[in-house]
């Protein structure tokens, strides 16, 4: 009974953070940003979720904290935490499906091919604009693509939708960070979309 309460507490914390997402980095903002995924991880623990699901949620909370701070070191720390979270989700999804990763190309072939093609397009619209971060960004793209493929070894449902929302969130975040002008009036609204897609995706992964 406690797991649903914790999950809804995470969603409430996410709603509280939403207007804070446009604030300058500060301590309270960082703490609030971590709370949704900490609640989700605790919910997964109480529901008897697998170790890799819980690890993915906790690593995501660490990534949220790091990305709420300023500076390249914080960004790379956040990127690393989320990269490890995606690896944890790969193991989690494959444990649920019980089939190898390449099975995505037979079980959900059109979606799997689309995902790989979408990742490849990042070499055109994203990577050239990331300056000295080209290789960390490339590695991250590979790992999030593997996470999506691992989800596609399952029937289309909450896990696949959760992975898709997570990928959509990261795509929007990459566009916001590397392609949008800092003075663009839509910058904040894109930030809200990033957060909404992200929390929805993580919530669906939790409930899969």
Number of C-alpha atoms within 10 A of each C-alpha: 8 10 18 15 13 20 23 16 18 24 20 13 18 23 16 15 23 17 12 17 19 14 12 11 14 11 12 10 19 19 15 18 28 23 21 30 29 22 23 31 27 21 25 23 15 14 15 11 16 14 13 19 24 25 20 28 28 22 24 27 26 22 26 25 23 23 22 24 18 12 10 11 12 16 18 17 17 23 21 20 22 24 24 20 26 29 19 20 26 25 20 24 27 20 14 16 17 11 14 11 20 15 18 22 15 11 15 17 16 11 16 24 14 11 19 16 11 12 17 15 12 16 14 9 13 18 20 13 15 16 9 10 13 15 12 15 18 17 14 18 22 16 19 24 22 21 28 29 28 31 32 31 27 21 13 13 13 18 26 24 20 25 27 20 22 26 22 17 24 18 17 18 19 19 16 19 16 16 14 15 11 12 7 9 10 12 16 16 11 17 19 18 15 22 22 17 20 23 22 19 24 23 22 19 26 23 17 14
